């Protein structure tokens, strides 16, 4: 025991003896360490299609979209609406499809830029809240979600909103490439949609929607196979041609400025001379009176440009029966 005490303290020796005599109690008292780190599984069989830089490009597209849609909701509902992107992630389409409820409103948007369909699903809490407000209902403290299929009237009302979402989708993607978008159809059963293959990798953009006290989500499902070539092309050329584009753009701006300045209309006036008269002298002026100016007949006259400040000196004369002024000298300020 003396040898053990040289290494262990008395309290450690007591704990060791207690664990030998009562192993069950010692296991119960032993604290369990729980890791706070978030661990995410990575499937090496299906590697990520898009890089972080490409995800940032998509995030920028839908941040612009969320601002437009938020303003649209605030306008038609006459209440404060806020839409924020909470996550963008890749997954198999069947995972996205299986997570959807049996009855949900899904818009199929045809976007020419990516040559494929984009799915937009709106959570039922937001959908029924939009329908209620569009039909004249007031704000509620909590959202009531009926357990039934959507009626034809409700789908018709939501079609207007889906059409506007298609317009904002077109505007958002047009920042990268010329795009045309249109609402292809509205589905209420996710299991019947066949626009995307079940094993295809898709990009899910999840947006949180707050309308008054009601919260919900709007999700975009975009096939990675369709947007990968577009974003890849943009990413490769983005930095390689940035300086060339900046230089070319600067030259175009300079050319445009110079052209616009040259085309600007200016008033040119030739001042034969000046004099000072009293008010009484002006009142007494008659036809045929001669006014003496401060300038000699043989002297150059001032030529003013768009102001009372002289820019040139010149000589008055006649050319082809028209009065003209010949510029003789440029005044340097």
C-alpha positions as CSV (number, residue, x, y, z in Angstrom):
1,X,0.0,0.0,0.0
2,X,2.9,2.3,0.7
3,X,4.1,1.9,-2.9
4,X,0.6,2.8,-4.2
5,X,0.4,5.9,-2.0
6,X,3.5,7.2,-3.7
7,X,1.6,7.4,-6.9
8,X,-2.1,7.8,-5.9
9,X,-3.6,10.3,-3.4
10,X,-5.7,9.0,-0.5
11,X,-9.0,10.0,-2.1
12,X,-8.1,8.2,-5.3
13,X,-7.2,5.1,-3.2
14,X,-10.6,5.2,-1.5
15,X,-12.4,5.5,-4.8
16,X,-10.4,2.5,-6.1
17,X,-11.4,0.4,-3.1
18,X,-15.0,1.4,-3.4
19,X,-15.1,0.5,-7.0
20,X,-13.7,-3.0,-6.2
21,X,-16.2,-3.6,-3.4
22,X,-19.3,-2.1,-5.1
23,X,-18.8,-2.1,-8.9
24,X,-22.5,-1.5,-9.7
25,X,-22.7,1.7,-7.6
26,X,-19.5,3.0,-9.1
27,X,-20.9,2.6,-12.6
28,X,-24.1,4.5,-11.7
29,X,-22.1,7.4,-10.2
30,X,-19.7,7.7,-13.1
31,X,-20.8,10.7,-15.2
32,X,-21.6,10.1,-18.8
33,X,-19.9,12.5,-21.3
34,X,-22.2,13.6,-24.1
35,X,-20.6,15.2,-27.1
36,X,-22.2,18.6,-28.1
37,X,-20.6,18.5,-31.6
38,X,-23.0,18.0,-34.5
39,X,-22.0,15.0,-36.5
40,X,-23.3,14.7,-40.0
41,X,-23.1,11.5,-42.1
42,X,-21.3,11.7,-45.4
43,X,-22.0,9.2,-48.1
44,X,-18.9,8.6,-50.2
45,X,-21.0,6.7,-52.8
46,X,-22.9,9.9,-53.6
47,X,-20.5,12.8,-53.2
48,X,-21.7,16.4,-53.1
49,X,-22.4,17.9,-56.5
50,X,-22.0,21.5,-55.7
51,X,-19.1,23.3,-53.9
52,X,-19.4,25.8,-51.1
53,X,-18.8,28.6,-53.6
54,X,-21.6,27.3,-55.8
55,X,-23.9,27.0,-52.8
56,X,-23.2,30.7,-52.1
57,X,-24.2,31.6,-55.6
58,X,-27.6,29.8,-55.2
59,X,-28.0,31.4,-51.7
60,X,-27.5,34.9,-53.3
61,X,-30.1,34.1,-55.9
62,X,-32.8,33.1,-53.4
63,X,-31.9,35.9,-50.9
64,X,-33.0,38.3,-53.7
65,X,-36.1,36.1,-54.3
66,X,-37.0,36.1,-50.6
67,X,-36.9,39.9,-50.4
68,X,-39.2,40.2,-53.4
69,X,-41.7,37.6,-52.2
70,X,-41.7,39.1,-48.7
71,X,-42.7,42.5,-50.1
72,X,-45.4,40.8,-52.3
73,X,-46.9,39.0,-49.3
74,X,-46.9,42.2,-47.2
75,X,-48.7,44.0,-50.0
76,X,-51.5,41.6,-50.7
77,X,-52.1,40.6,-47.0
78,X,-51.7,44.1,-45.6
79,X,-49.6,42.8,-42.8
80,X,-45.9,42.4,-42.0
81,X,-44.3,39.4,-43.6
82,X,-40.7,38.1,-43.3
83,X,-39.0,35.4,-45.3
84,X,-35.5,34.1,-44.6
85,X,-33.3,31.3,-45.9
86,X,-32.5,28.9,-43.1
87,X,-30.7,26.1,-45.0
88,X,-29.5,24.9,-48.4
89,X,-28.6,21.2,-48.6
90,X,-28.2,18.4,-51.1
91,X,-30.2,15.1,-50.8
92,X,-31.8,12.4,-52.8
93,X,-35.2,13.4,-54.3
94,X,-36.9,10.4,-52.6
95,X,-35.8,11.8,-49.2
96,X,-37.4,15.1,-49.9
97,X,-40.5,13.5,-51.3
98,X,-41.0,11.1,-48.4
99,X,-40.7,14.0,-45.9
100,X,-43.7,15.8,-47.5
101,X,-47.1,15.3,-46.0
102,X,-49.8,13.4,-47.9
103,X,-51.7,16.7,-48.8
104,X,-49.5,19.7,-49.6
105,X,-49.6,22.4,-52.3
106,X,-46.7,22.0,-54.7
107,X,-46.0,24.2,-57.7
108,X,-44.1,22.8,-60.7
109,X,-42.2,25.7,-62.3
110,X,-40.6,25.3,-65.7
111,X,-37.3,27.4,-65.8
112,X,-35.6,27.6,-69.2
113,X,-32.2,28.4,-67.8
114,X,-31.7,25.1,-66.1
115,X,-33.8,23.1,-68.6
116,X,-35.9,21.4,-66.0
117,X,-38.6,21.7,-63.4
118,X,-38.3,23.4,-60.0
119,X,-40.7,22.2,-57.3
120,X,-42.0,24.7,-54.8
121,X,-44.0,23.4,-51.8
122,X,-45.7,25.7,-49.2
123,X,-46.4,24.4,-45.8
124,X,-50.1,24.0,-45.0
125,X,-49.9,26.5,-42.1
126,X,-48.9,29.2,-44.6
127,X,-51.2,28.0,-47.4
128,X,-54.4,28.1,-45.3
129,X,-53.4,31.4,-43.7
130,X,-52.9,32.9,-47.2
131,X,-56.2,31.6,-48.4
132,X,-58.0,32.8,-45.3
133,X,-56.6,36.3,-45.6
134,X,-57.3,36.5,-49.3
135,X,-60.9,35.6,-48.6
136,X,-61.2,38.5,-46.1
137,X,-60.4,36.7,-42.9
138,X,-58.4,38.4,-40.1
139,X,-55.3,37.6,-38.2
140,X,-55.3,34.6,-35.9
141,X,-53.1,33.8,-32.9
142,X,-52.5,30.3,-34.3
143,X,-52.9,28.6,-37.6
144,X,-55.8,26.2,-38.0
145,X,-54.9,23.4,-40.5
146,X,-57.9,21.5,-41.8
147,X,-57.5,17.8,-42.3
148,X,-58.9,17.6,-45.8
149,X,-58.0,18.0,-49.5
150,X,-57.7,21.4,-51.1
151,X,-60.9,22.7,-52.8
152,X,-60.9,24.0,-56.4
153,X,-61.4,27.6,-55.1
154,X,-58.5,27.3,-52.8
155,X,-56.2,25.9,-55.6
156,X,-57.4,28.7,-57.9
157,X,-56.5,31.3,-55.3
158,X,-53.0,29.8,-54.7
159,X,-52.4,29.6,-58.4
160,X,-52.2,33.4,-58.5
161,X,-49.5,33.3,-55.8
162,X,-47.7,30.5,-57.5
163,X,-47.7,32.5,-60.8
164,X,-46.1,35.4,-58.9
165,X,-43.5,33.0,-57.4
166,X,-42.6,31.9,-61.0
167,X,-42.1,35.6,-61.9
168,X,-39.8,36.2,-59.0
169,X,-38.0,33.0,-59.8
170,X,-37.3,34.3,-63.3
171,X,-36.1,37.6,-62.0
172,X,-33.8,36.0,-59.5
173,X,-32.2,33.6,-62.0
174,X,-31.9,36.3,-64.7
175,X,-29.0,37.8,-62.7
176,X,-26.9,34.9,-63.9
177,X,-28.4,34.1,-67.3
178,X,-31.4,35.1,-69.4
179,X,-34.3,33.0,-68.1
180,X,-37.9,32.4,-68.8
181,X,-40.1,30.8,-66.1
182,X,-43.7,29.7,-66.0
183,X,-46.0,27.8,-63.7
184,X,-46.5,24.4,-65.3
185,X,-49.0,22.9,-62.9
186,X,-50.1,22.7,-59.3
187,X,-50.2,19.4,-57.5
188,X,-51.6,18.5,-54.1
189,X,-50.1,15.0,-53.9
190,X,-46.3,14.8,-53.9
191,X,-46.4,11.0,-54.6
192,X,-47.9,11.7,-58.1
193,X,-45.2,14.1,-59.3
194,X,-42.9,12.5,-61.9
195,X,-40.9,15.6,-62.9
196,X,-37.7,14.3,-61.1
197,X,-36.3,10.8,-60.8
198,X,-36.5,9.4,-57.3
199,X,-32.7,8.6,-57.0
200,X,-31.6,12.0,-58.4
201,X,-29.7,14.4,-56.3
202,X,-31.6,17.7,-55.6
203,X,-30.8,20.9,-53.9
204,X,-33.3,21.9,-51.3
205,X,-33.6,25.6,-50.4
206,X,-35.6,26.0,-47.2
207,X,-37.1,29.4,-46.4
208,X,-38.8,30.3,-43.1
209,X,-41.9,32.4,-43.5
210,X,-43.4,34.6,-40.8
211,X,-46.8,36.2,-41.4
212,X,-47.9,37.9,-38.2
213,X,-47.9,35.1,-35.6
214,X,-48.0,32.3,-38.2
215,X,-44.9,30.5,-39.1
216,X,-44.2,28.0,-41.8
217,X,-41.8,27.2,-44.7
218,X,-41.5,27.5,-48.4
219,X,-39.1,24.9,-50.0
220,X,-37.5,24.8,-53.4
221,X,-36.4,21.5,-54.9
222,X,-33.9,22.0,-57.7
223,X,-32.3,19.1,-59.6
224,X,-28.5,19.4,-59.2
225,X,-27.9,17.7,-62.6
226,X,-29.6,20.7,-64.3
227,X,-28.0,23.6,-62.4
228,X,-24.6,22.1,-62.1
229,X,-23.4,23.0,-65.6
230,X,-24.8,26.5,-65.4
231,X,-23.2,27.3,-62.0
232,X,-20.0,25.5,-63.0
233,X,-19.6,27.7,-66.0
234,X,-20.3,30.9,-64.0
235,X,-17.8,29.8,-61.3
236,X,-15.0,29.1,-63.7
237,X,-15.4,32.3,-65.6
238,X,-16.2,34.5,-62.6
239,X,-12.7,35.2,-61.4
240,X,-10.8,34.4,-64.6
241,X,-12.5,37.2,-66.6
242,X,-13.3,39.6,-63.7
243,X,-10.4,42.0,-64.4
244,X,-11.0,41.9,-68.2
245,X,-14.7,42.5,-67.6
246,X,-14.0,45.4,-65.2
247,X,-11.6,47.0,-67.6
248,X,-14.0,46.6,-70.6
249,X,-16.9,47.9,-68.5
250,X,-14.9,50.9,-67.4
251,X,-14.0,51.8,-71.0
252,X,-17.7,51.5,-72.0
253,X,-18.7,53.8,-69.1
254,X,-16.1,56.3,-70.1
255,X,-17.1,56.2,-73.7
256,X,-20.7,56.7,-72.8
257,X,-20.0,59.6,-70.5
258,X,-17.9,61.4,-73.2
259,X,-20.6,60.7,-75.8
260,X,-23.3,62.1,-73.5
261,X,-21.3,65.2,-72.7
262,X,-20.5,65.9,-76.4
263,X,-24.3,65.6,-77.2
264,X,-25.3,67.9,-74.3
265,X,-27.0,71.1,-75.7
266,X,-25.3,74.4,-74.6
267,X,-26.3,78.0,-75.0
268,X,-23.7,80.2,-76.8
269,X,-24.1,83.9,-76.6
270,X,-21.9,86.7,-78.1
271,X,-21.8,89.9,-76.0
272,X,-21.2,92.9,-78.2
273,X,-20.7,95.2,-75.2
274,X,-22.0,96.3,-71.9
275,X,-23.1,99.6,-70.3
276,X,-24.8,101.0,-67.2
277,X,-27.9,103.1,-67.4
278,X,-30.1,104.6,-64.8
279,X,-33.8,103.7,-64.6
280,X,-34.7,107.2,-65.7
281,X,-32.4,106.9,-68.8
282,X,-34.1,103.6,-69.7
283,X,-37.6,105.1,-69.3
284,X,-36.6,108.0,-71.6
285,X,-35.2,105.7,-74.4
286,X,-36.9,106.3,-77.8
287,X,-36.7,104.6,-81.2
288,X,-33.5,105.6,-83.0
289,X,-31.5,106.4,-79.8
290,X,-27.9,105.2,-79.7
291,X,-26.6,103.4,-76.6
292,X,-22.8,103.7,-76.1
293,X,-21.2,100.5,-75.1
294,X,-17.9,99.9,-73.3
295,X,-16.4,98.0,-76.2
296,X,-14.7,99.5,-79.2
297,X,-16.0,98.6,-82.7
298,X,-12.6,97.0,-83.6
299,X,-12.2,95.1,-80.4
300,X,-13.0,91.4,-79.9
301,X,-16.3,90.6,-78.2
302,X,-16.9,88.0,-75.4
303,X,-18.4,84.6,-76.2
304,X,-20.2,83.1,-73.2
305,X,-21.0,79.4,-73.0
306,X,-24.1,78.4,-71.0
307,X,-23.4,81.1,-68.4
308,X,-22.3,84.7,-67.9
309,X,-18.7,83.6,-67.8
310,X,-16.7,84.3,-71.0
311,X,-14.9,81.3,-72.5
312,X,-13.7,82.8,-75.8
313,X,-13.0,86.1,-77.6
314,X,-14.2,86.6,-81.1
315,X,-15.0,89.0,-84.0
316,X,-18.6,89.5,-85.2
317,X,-19.3,89.4,-88.9
318,X,-21.7,88.2,-91.7
319,X,-21.4,84.9,-93.6
320,X,-23.9,83.8,-96.2
321,X,-26.3,86.6,-95.1
322,X,-26.2,85.3,-91.5
323,X,-24.7,86.9,-88.4
324,X,-21.7,85.0,-87.2
325,X,-18.9,85.2,-84.6
326,X,-15.4,84.1,-85.4
327,X,-13.5,82.7,-82.4
328,X,-10.1,84.3,-82.1
329,X,-8.9,83.4,-78.7
330,X,-9.5,80.8,-75.9
331,X,-9.7,82.2,-72.4
332,X,-7.8,80.0,-69.9
333,X,-9.2,80.2,-66.4
